[in-house]
Amino acid sequence: MSNHPLRVMVILTENHTLIPPGDLGGLVDMAVAAERAGADAVMLSDHVCLGSEAGALGRTTNPREYAAPGNQDPATEWPSSMVMASAIAAATSTVRIALAALITPLRNPLVLAKDLATLDRLSGGRLVVQPTVSWSKEEYDAVGVPFERRGRLLDDGLAAMQALWSSTPASHDGEYFDFSNIYSVPKPMRPSGPTLWFGGQGMHSALLRRLVDHGEGFHPFGTPTVDDLAQLEAAMKAAGRSLSELELIGGTRARFVGEDDCANIDAAMADFPDQIAAGYTTFCVKPSQHTNDPTAVEKLIERMVARLADL
């Protein structure tokens, strides 16, 4: 059994068929509506920039489908998740704010640790961070970070940030980042830092290691196999931890009939009992998949909250 209650998380980014590009205030308003409706969390994803490879595989059949490597317009709007999170923290009081995912190797960990600690403190400890390496080599090239080292940069950056969050002064002697007796304040609400989730498109050894060493949540892209979850359970057990400690993030399964229609929300929630039986407790929804009306978002989320309460 999981240690976590059933929760709704509302995805704010890539809702361009619902909130016009450039209307960043509209995304903040959606976060406020989500909180009123009883959602537990709102989610922001991340790109610093994109090149032509972002759309190398063409476009999704329906523009409401999830953005994935190679299927999106490079001009898709990805506002700064940290700036957006700051605005949302100021406009809300209870909803968790998940930076899921945040492309950590593109940022210097000393700068990032300060920004995340400030966000966590500003929000009263409501920040969730999902560090990731992402997939776009063109993005790494543009920022000047070696794409082939992204995994090692992530691991060293995580260790550096946790040193900065937990100690004053802080020291770290890593493969890429090295500092001694550095003062970085304010600190996050917890000495261990913000809640950390990890995920990706498939289970692999590095992901398992990060989940075991740092993870409080598993947020996959797509649906993990039974074998994936068995690997995760075995790795947690070997480290003296339990799979039930992890918040497992699932979500609605939108099915589109036409090329420009919205998916039925009840049909998208049909497999919630199966997901719950598998251990999932937090359920994502991208509102634009189910409505074209921003004023209908609150009722949509209320419907999800009620469905989970029934279950």
Summary of the structure (lengths in Angstrom):
residues: 311
radius of gyration: 19.0
end to end distance: 14.6
largest distance: 59.2
contacts: 1008
relative contact order: 0.16
helix: 41%
strand: 15%
